[in-house]
Amino acid sequence: MSSPDFPTLNLDVRTRRAERAVAGFTFISSVASLGLLQQPPITVAAVMMCAAMGIGLGFRAIGWIGGARRLTRISWQPDGTWLLSDAAGRTIEARLSGASRVTPSVLWLRWSGRAGTPLLLARGDVSSDEFRRLVVRLRLSDRLSPKVVHAET
């Protein structure tokens, strides 16, 4: 997924409301499901609370709700590599994975060099011009290398 004709594309991705909304909804739903049971046995309540904590810790581990691994900046280089910068100031070089998905309003990006850290980017998470540029470039690069899959709306 490279083209020397493409300029470097830099995106500030610190404010990603879509990820936080998904993580928050999932966590709150798991806690609220406990309230659906009327007087659950203590073991069931304990298991459900542990599951809710596991969900919260999992989202934190991949950087969706804070933490040092939360991506703050992504940069797509003309050679097809990505530079991923996180909240701890580390920059990692990676390649876009075939597990990435592109739609007109949401992007699900995964990198092969950074296992376990997907990026969910919605239209309102970055400026509309940057989002459009990224979608167009991903679609153009898909024609060059069919690793990114489109989901049409």
N, CA, C and O of each residue as an XYZ file, in Angstrom:
612
protein
N       0.824     -1.180      0.000
C       0.000      0.000      0.000
C       0.866      1.240      0.000
O       0.900      1.989      0.976
N       1.545      1.446     -1.071
C       2.386      2.618     -1.132
C       2.308      3.226     -2.522
O       1.985      2.559     -3.504
N       2.609      4.484     -2.567
C       2.729      5.192     -3.826
C       3.601      6.402     -3.571
O       3.284      7.219     -2.707
N       4.690      6.531     -4.301
C       5.564      7.677     -4.089
C       4.880      8.996     -4.435
O       5.380     10.066     -4.086
N       3.734      8.925     -5.122
C       2.999     10.137     -5.468
C       2.207     10.696     -4.292
O       1.827     11.867     -4.301
N       1.956      9.867     -3.278
C       1.204     10.323     -2.119
C       2.113     11.087     -1.169
O       3.212     10.619     -0.871
N       1.688     12.241     -0.688
C       2.481     12.920      0.342
C       2.259     12.239      1.695
O       1.327     11.451      1.859
N       3.109     12.548      2.640
C       2.919     12.043      3.990
C       1.620     12.613      4.535
O       1.348     13.806      4.392
N       0.815     11.756      5.161
C      -0.457     12.175      5.737
C      -0.343     12.078      7.250
O      -0.226     10.983      7.800
N      -0.378     13.230      7.928
C      -0.266     13.289      9.389
C      -1.624     13.606      9.986
O      -2.298     14.541      9.554
N      -2.028     12.816     10.992
C      -3.309     13.038     11.657
C      -3.126     13.063     13.166
O      -2.471     12.193     13.740
N      -3.708     14.060     13.793
C      -3.770     14.132     15.246
C      -5.034     13.387     15.660
O      -6.142     13.830     15.358
N      -4.878     12.265     16.347
C      -6.019     11.413     16.691
C      -6.242     11.322     18.201
O      -6.740     10.315     18.704
N      -5.868     12.385     18.916
C      -6.046     12.370     20.377
C      -7.508     12.308     20.787
O      -7.848     11.597     21.733
N      -8.376     13.032     20.102
C      -9.787     13.057     20.485
C     -10.577     12.136     19.580
O     -11.028     12.517     18.500
N     -10.730     10.920     20.053
C     -11.492      9.923     19.298
C     -12.716      9.555     20.120
O     -12.680      8.636     20.938
N     -13.788     10.278     19.892
C     -15.017     10.061     20.657
C     -15.661      8.719     20.340
O     -16.308      8.131     21.207
N     -15.502      8.227     19.134
C     -16.130      6.958     18.751
C     -15.603      5.806     19.612
O     -16.383      4.980     20.085
N     -14.302      5.748     19.815
C     -13.729      4.686     20.643
C     -14.232      4.778     22.078
O     -14.626      3.776     22.674
N     -14.216      5.968     22.614
C     -14.669      6.137     23.996
C     -16.144      5.805     24.144
O     -16.558      5.244     25.159
N     -16.945      6.149     23.131
C     -18.376      5.835     23.183
C     -18.601      4.322     23.158
O     -19.413      3.802     23.923
N     -17.885      3.621     22.284
C     -18.024      2.165     22.205
C     -17.561      1.521     23.509
O     -18.239      0.646     24.047
N     -16.418      1.949     24.013
C     -15.892      1.385     25.254
C     -16.831      1.687     26.426
O     -17.125      0.802     27.229
N     -17.294      2.915     26.521
C     -18.196      3.295     27.613
C     -19.507      2.547     27.550
O     -19.993      2.067     28.574
N     -20.093      2.436     26.366
C     -21.358      1.714     26.213
C     -21.193      0.250     26.598
O     -22.043     -0.308     27.290
N     -20.115     -0.369     26.158
C     -19.875     -1.780     26.466
C     -19.691     -1.983     27.964
O     -20.246     -2.921     28.538
N     -18.915     -1.108     28.601
C     -18.674     -1.234     30.036
C     -19.963     -1.009     30.829
O     -20.287     -1.787     31.726
N     -20.691      0.051     30.499
C     -21.933      0.360     31.218
C     -22.968     -0.740     30.996
O     -23.701     -1.089     31.921
N     -23.036     -1.283     29.801
C     -23.973     -2.377     29.522
C     -23.648     -3.608     30.348
O     -24.544     -4.289     30.847
N     -22.357     -3.887     30.490
C     -21.984     -5.066     31.276
C     -22.322     -4.877     32.753
O     -22.731     -5.827     33.420
N     -22.156     -3.665     33.267
C     -22.514     -3.396     34.667
C     -24.034     -3.381     34.824
O     -24.565     -3.919     35.795
N     -24.732     -2.763     33.869
C     -26.188     -2.667     33.953
C     -26.853     -4.032     33.842
O     -27.939     -4.238     34.384
N     -26.214     -4.963     33.144
C     -26.809     -6.303     33.022
C     -26.937     -6.975     34.379
O     -27.802     -7.829     34.572
N     -26.093     -6.600     35.305
C     -26.195     -7.135     36.659
C     -27.509     -6.699     37.308
O     -28.114     -7.454     38.069
N     -27.944     -5.477     37.000
C     -29.190     -4.968     37.565
C     -30.428     -5.650     36.998
O     -31.507     -5.564     37.583
N     -30.280     -6.327     35.863
C     -31.420     -7.028     35.277
C     -31.780     -8.300     36.041
O     -32.911     -8.783     35.981
N     -30.817     -8.814     36.740
C     -31.074    -10.009     37.546
C     -31.625     -9.581     38.901
O     -31.062     -8.705     39.557
N     -32.694    -10.181     39.304
C     -33.268     -9.836     40.602
C     -32.625    -10.708     41.667
O     -32.746    -11.933     41.655
N     -31.956    -10.059     42.564
C     -31.235    -10.714     43.659
C     -30.394    -11.894     43.165
O     -30.662    -13.047     43.505
N     -29.378    -11.590     42.360
C     -28.542    -12.692     41.857
C     -27.717    -13.289     42.988
O     -27.388    -12.600     43.953
N     -27.388    -14.551     42.869
C     -26.483    -15.140     43.862
C     -25.172    -14.365     43.860
O     -24.781    -13.800     42.839
N     -24.513    -14.338     44.973
C     -23.280    -13.566     45.122
C     -22.217    -14.022     44.116
O     -21.431    -13.204     43.638
N     -22.185    -15.304     43.796
C     -21.184    -15.781     42.842
C     -21.448    -15.226     41.438
O     -20.508    -14.860     40.732
N     -22.707    -15.162     41.034
C     -23.049    -14.608     39.726
C     -22.695    -13.119     39.684
O     -22.130    -12.635     38.704
N     -23.031    -12.404     40.753
C     -22.716    -10.978     40.827
C     -21.207    -10.753     40.775
O     -20.735     -9.836     40.104
N     -20.462    -11.581     41.476
C     -19.003    -11.440     41.489
C     -18.410    -11.714     40.103
O     -17.510    -11.002     39.657
N     -18.913    -12.735     39.434
C     -18.421    -13.067     38.086
C     -18.743    -11.931     37.127
O     -17.897    -11.555     36.315
N     -19.952    -11.377     37.206
C     -20.338    -10.302     36.304
C     -19.522     -9.037     36.574
O     -19.157     -8.330     35.635
N     -19.235     -8.745     37.832
C     -18.407     -7.577     38.151
C     -16.969     -7.787     37.674
O     -16.326     -6.851     37.199
N     -16.475     -9.000     37.800
C     -15.129     -9.297     37.289
C     -15.089     -9.159     35.768
O     -14.110     -8.665     35.207
N     -16.159     -9.597     35.108
C     -16.223     -9.452     33.650
C     -16.237     -7.978     33.264
O     -15.558     -7.583     32.316
N     -16.998     -7.163     33.984
C     -17.043     -5.723     33.701
C     -15.673     -5.095     33.907
O     -15.245     -4.264     33.106
N     -14.989     -5.482     34.964
C     -13.641     -4.958     35.207
C     -12.679     -5.410     34.108
O     -11.824     -4.640     33.671
N     -12.821     -6.652     33.667
C     -11.980     -7.151     32.581
C     -12.206     -6.375     31.291
O     -11.261     -6.085     30.557
N     -13.465     -6.041     31.019
C     -13.777     -5.255     29.830
C     -13.119     -3.879     29.928
O     -12.491     -3.417     28.975
N     -13.264     -3.232     31.075
C     -12.655     -1.917     31.267
C     -11.139     -1.961     31.139
O     -10.540     -1.102     30.492
N     -10.524     -2.957     31.752
C      -9.069     -3.088     31.672
C      -8.615     -3.414     30.248
O      -7.560     -2.956     29.809
N      -9.410     -4.202     29.534
C      -9.072     -4.524     28.146
C      -9.084     -3.285     27.258
O      -8.177     -3.083     26.451
N     -10.122     -2.454     27.413
C     -10.174     -1.226     26.626
C      -9.045     -0.283     27.008
O      -8.520      0.431     26.153
N      -8.668     -0.271     28.263
C      -7.537      0.566     28.678
C      -6.224      0.018     28.111
O      -5.348      0.787     27.714
N      -6.093     -1.295     28.075
C      -4.863     -1.916     27.566
C      -4.628     -1.604     26.088
O      -3.483     -1.455     25.663
N      -5.694     -1.506     25.311
C      -5.513     -1.193     23.893
C      -5.541      0.304     23.634
O      -5.395      0.744     22.494
N      -5.728      1.092     24.697
C      -5.628      2.533     24.561
C      -6.908      3.247     24.180
O      -6.868      4.406     23.765
N      -8.030      2.586     24.311
C      -9.282      3.244     23.932
C      -9.820      4.148     25.030
O     -10.572      5.079     24.740
N      -9.458      3.900     26.272
C      -9.920      4.770     27.369
C      -8.742      5.221     28.221
O      -8.735      5.064     29.441
N      -7.766      5.776     27.556
C      -6.616      6.328     28.266
C      -5.455      5.359     28.316
O      -5.455      4.317     27.661
N      -4.494      5.720     29.089
C      -3.316      4.881     29.215
C      -2.199      5.326     28.281
O      -2.411      6.121     27.365
N      -1.029      4.806     28.528
C       0.157      5.189     27.771
C       0.122      4.682     26.330
O       0.801      5.236     25.465
N      -0.659      3.639     26.065
C      -0.704      3.080     24.705
C      -1.689      3.809     23.797
O      -1.783      3.481     22.614
N      -2.419      4.779     24.313
C      -3.405      5.496     23.498
C      -2.691      6.257     22.391
O      -1.808      7.073     22.654
N      -3.082      5.982     21.148
C      -2.469      6.658     20.013
C      -2.855      8.131     20.002
O      -4.016      8.485     20.210
N      -1.872      8.976     19.759
C      -2.124     10.411     19.705
C      -1.898     10.982     18.311
O      -2.474     12.008     17.950
N      -1.064     10.318     17.540
C      -0.743     10.811     16.198
C      -0.420      9.623     15.303
O       0.285      8.698     15.705
N      -0.949      9.663     14.078
C      -0.598      8.657     13.088
C      -0.089      9.380     11.844
O      -0.578     10.452     11.486
N       0.880      8.785     11.210
C       1.491      9.395     10.034
C       1.694      8.316      8.979
O       2.407      7.338      9.205
N       1.063      8.504      7.827
C       1.174      7.549      6.725
C       2.231      8.061      5.769
O       2.065      9.114      5.155
N       3.313      7.318      5.644
C       4.451      7.696      4.820
C       4.221      7.293      3.361
O       3.445      6.375      3.097
N       4.881      7.962      2.409
C       4.723      7.621      0.985
C       5.112      6.176      0.650
O       4.610      5.611     -0.321
N       6.001      5.579      1.446
C       6.411      4.198      1.170
C       5.432      3.163      1.714
O       5.668      1.961      1.588
N       4.317      3.625      2.329
C       3.301      2.711      2.834
C       3.429      2.381      4.307
O       2.542      1.737      4.868
N       4.508      2.805      4.949
C       4.642      2.552      6.376
C       3.871      3.611      7.165
O       3.615      4.712      6.678
N       3.518      3.256      8.363
C       2.816      4.166      9.266
C       3.711      4.403     10.469
O       4.363      3.480     10.956
N       3.742      5.635     10.946
C       4.414      5.956     12.196
C       3.306      6.240     13.204
O       2.508      7.160     13.025
N       3.267      5.438     14.263
C       2.228      5.536     15.272
C       2.840      6.077     16.552
O       3.747      5.465     17.116
N       2.351      7.219     17.012
C       2.856      7.826     18.243
C       1.808      7.674     19.328
O       0.622      7.911     19.098
N       2.254      7.277     20.515
C       1.307      7.081     21.610
C       1.482      8.139     22.696
O       2.346      9.010     22.598
N       0.659      8.049     23.719
C       0.644      9.047     24.786
C       1.935      9.057     25.593
O       2.252     10.062     26.230
N       2.684      7.963     25.578
C       3.949      7.898     26.307
C       5.092      8.514     25.515
O       6.217      8.588     26.011
N       4.822      8.957     24.292
C       5.854      9.573     23.475
C       6.618      8.608     22.591
O       7.555      9.010     21.902
N       6.231      7.329     22.601
C       6.895      6.341     21.753
C       6.348      6.436     20.334
O       5.164      6.705     20.132
N       7.208      6.215     19.366
C       6.798      6.158     17.968
C       7.204      4.804     17.424
O       8.360      4.393     17.532
N       6.237      4.118     16.839
C       6.449      2.767     16.330
C       6.146      2.759     14.839
O       5.168      3.362     14.399
N       6.969      2.089     14.072
C       6.719      1.926     12.641
C       5.895      0.663     12.446
O       6.174     -0.367     13.060
N       4.876      0.743     11.587
C       3.984     -0.396     11.369
C       3.473     -0.401      9.940
O       3.624      0.576      9.207
N       2.876     -1.499      9.560
C       2.208     -1.647      8.256
C       0.732     -1.912      8.511
O       0.372     -2.600      9.467
N      -0.117     -1.363      7.654
C      -1.554     -1.554      7.791
C      -1.898     -3.015      7.536
O      -1.416     -3.625      6.581
N      -2.738     -3.562      8.404
C      -3.132     -4.956      8.310
C      -4.316     -5.129      7.366
O      -5.084     -4.194      7.142
N      -4.456     -6.311      6.825
C      -5.599     -6.640      5.989
C      -6.891     -6.697      6.767
O      -7.964     -6.773      6.169
N      -6.819     -6.663      8.101
C      -8.021     -6.674      8.939
C      -8.653     -5.291      9.039
O      -9.679     -5.139      9.702
N      -8.080     -4.294      8.410
C      -8.623     -2.934      8.427
C      -9.875     -2.860      7.567
O     -10.031     -3.610      6.604
N     -10.772     -1.933      7.936
C     -12.022     -1.745      7.200
C     -12.227     -0.268      6.914
O     -11.875      0.584      7.730
N     -12.804      0.038      5.742
C     -13.040      1.410      5.332
C     -14.511      1.563      4.957
O     -15.023      0.819      4.121
N     -15.183      2.519      5.570
C     -16.534      2.904      5.173
C     -16.516      4.417      4.997
O     -15.545      5.063      5.392
N     -17.557      4.996      4.419
C     -17.566      6.452      4.246
C     -17.583      7.234      5.560
O     -17.201      8.405      5.576
N     -18.015      6.616      6.657
C     -18.120      7.378      7.900
C     -17.305      6.828      9.061
O     -17.145      7.516     10.069
N     -16.785      5.611      8.952
C     -16.012      5.005     10.043
C     -14.848      4.217      9.453
O     -14.986      3.530      8.440
N     -13.693      4.335     10.115
C     -12.515      3.556      9.728
C     -12.098      2.676     10.906
O     -12.037      3.131     12.048
N     -11.821      1.437     10.613
C     -11.278      0.507     11.597
C      -9.900      0.145     11.075
O      -9.772     -0.608     10.110
N      -8.866      0.686     11.716
C      -7.502      0.470     11.243
C      -6.746     -0.417     12.221
O      -6.772     -0.199     13.432
N      -6.079     -1.413     11.677
C      -5.220     -2.299     12.468
C      -3.870     -2.355     11.776
O      -3.778     -2.303     10.549
N      -2.853     -2.461     12.566
C      -1.503     -2.520     12.020
C      -0.853     -3.830     12.398
O      -1.067     -4.345     13.496
N      -0.051     -4.374     11.483
C       0.606     -5.654     11.740
C       1.769     -5.498     12.710
O       2.099     -6.446     13.422
N       2.390     -4.340     12.758
C       3.520     -4.140     13.646
C       3.137     -3.713     15.048
O       4.013     -3.529     15.893
N       1.862     -3.552     15.314
C       1.400     -3.103     16.640
C       0.196     -3.939     17.027
O      -0.939     -3.465     16.994
N       0.448     -5.171     17.389
C      -0.620     -6.129     17.664
C      -1.494     -5.667     18.824
O      -1.000     -5.165     19.834
N      -2.787     -5.844     18.659
C      -3.719     -5.569     19.744
C      -4.117     -4.122     19.913
O      -4.819     -3.804     20.873
N      -3.707     -3.231     19.032
C      -4.053     -1.821     19.175
C      -4.766     -1.317     17.926
O      -4.155     -0.674     17.072
N      -6.054     -1.611     17.822
C      -6.800     -1.083     16.675
C      -7.164      0.382     16.888
O      -7.134      0.886     18.011
N      -7.502      1.044     15.814
C      -7.914      2.444     15.876
C      -9.288      2.549     15.226
O      -9.452      2.205     14.055
N     -10.264      3.019     15.976
C     -11.603      3.266     15.447
C     -11.717      4.766     15.255
O     -11.655      5.529     16.219
N     -11.884      5.185     14.018
C     -11.903      6.608     13.697
C     -13.207      6.922     12.967
O     -13.469      6.396     11.885
N     -14.015      7.782     13.572
C     -15.280      8.183     12.962
C     -15.109      9.546     12.312
O     -14.140     10.260     12.570
N     -16.060      9.886     11.472
C     -15.999     11.129     10.708
C     -15.771     12.351     11.596
O     -15.021     13.241     11.197
N     -16.368     12.439     12.755
C     -16.223     13.606     13.615
C     -14.995     13.616     14.506
O     -14.782     14.574     15.248
N     -14.186     12.571     14.449
C     -13.014     12.475     15.332
C     -11.827     13.305     14.862
O     -10.982     13.687     15.671
N     -11.753     13.584     13.583
C     -10.735     14.465     13.015
C     -11.461     15.437     12.088
O     -12.662     15.290     11.860
N     -10.764     16.405     11.565
C     -11.426     17.360     10.678
C     -11.973     16.631      9.451
O     -11.443     15.598      9.040
N     -13.029     17.180      8.880
C     -13.668     16.507      7.736
C     -12.719     16.395      6.544
O     -12.764     15.407      5.812
N     -11.862     17.396      6.342
C     -10.896     17.323      5.243
C      -9.890     16.200      5.456
O      -9.583     15.451      4.529
N      -9.373     16.082      6.686
C      -8.408     15.019      6.979
C      -9.054     13.648      6.841
O      -8.452     12.727      6.290
N     -10.279     13.512      7.341
C     -10.974     12.230      7.262
C     -11.198     11.842      5.795
O     -10.954     10.701      5.403
N     -11.659     12.791      5.000
C     -11.909     12.530      3.584
C     -10.610     12.137      2.873
O     -10.597     11.194      2.082
N      -9.520     12.856      3.154
C      -8.230     12.534      2.545
C      -7.799     11.105      2.887
O      -7.315     10.365      2.031
N      -7.984     10.740      4.146
C      -7.593      9.406      4.582
C      -8.448      8.335      3.901
O      -7.914      7.327      3.437
N      -9.753      8.538      3.835
C     -10.629      7.560      3.183
C     -10.264      7.413      1.710
O     -10.147      6.297      1.204
N     -10.085      8.534      1.027
C      -9.737      8.486     -0.404
C      -8.401      7.779     -0.601
O      -8.261      6.935     -1.486
N      -7.438      8.123      0.214
C      -6.116      7.502      0.060
C      -6.159      6.008      0.362
O      -5.497      5.222     -0.315
N      -6.932      5.610      1.374
C      -7.071      4.181      1.667
C      -7.733      3.456      0.499
O      -7.335      2.345      0.148
N      -8.729      4.074     -0.096
C      -9.398      3.439     -1.234
C      -8.483      3.373     -2.453
O      -8.486      2.376     -3.175
N      -7.706      4.417     -2.686
C      -6.766      4.394     -3.799
C      -5.683      3.350     -3.570
O      -5.306      2.629     -4.494
N      -5.188      3.268     -2.353
C      -4.148      2.289     -2.058
C      -4.703      0.880     -2.152
O      -3.971     -0.062     -2.455
N      -6.010      0.733     -1.888
C      -6.652     -0.570     -2.011
C      -6.596     -1.042     -3.457
O      -6.458     -2.236     -3.723
N      -6.700     -0.115     -4.374
C      -6.600     -0.494     -5.784
C      -5.179     -0.925     -6.126
O      -4.960     -1.714     -7.045
N      -4.213     -0.394     -5.369
C      -2.826     -0.767     -5.601
C      -2.510     -2.101     -4.929
O      -1.732     -2.895     -5.457
N      -3.109     -2.345     -3.772
C      -2.883     -3.549     -3.006
C      -4.181     -3.905     -2.286
O      -4.599     -3.146     -1.411
N      -4.838     -5.016     -2.607
C      -6.167     -5.318     -2.093
C      -6.194     -5.824     -0.661
O      -6.890     -6.802     -0.387
N      -5.481     -5.215      0.254
C      -5.481     -5.662      1.641
C      -6.553     -4.957      2.476
O      -7.014     -5.514      3.472
N      -6.951     -3.763      2.095
C      -7.970     -3.047      2.855
C      -9.317     -3.335      2.223
O      -9.471     -3.222      1.007
N     -10.294     -3.707      3.036
C     -11.610     -4.081      2.540
C     -12.584     -2.947      2.752
O     -12.595     -2.326      3.815
N     -13.414     -2.665      1.743
C     -14.422     -1.606      1.827
C     -15.733     -2.209      2.292
O     -16.064     -3.342      1.944
N     -16.463     -1.464      3.063
C     -17.834     -1.802      3.403
C     -18.692     -0.684      2.846
O     -18.632      0.442      3.339
N     -19.468     -0.962      1.856
C     -20.290      0.065      1.217
C     -21.545      0.312      2.033
O     -22.114     -0.600      2.634
N     -21.961      1.577      2.039
C     -23.192      1.895      2.752
C     -24.303      2.161      1.780
O     -25.428      2.448      2.191
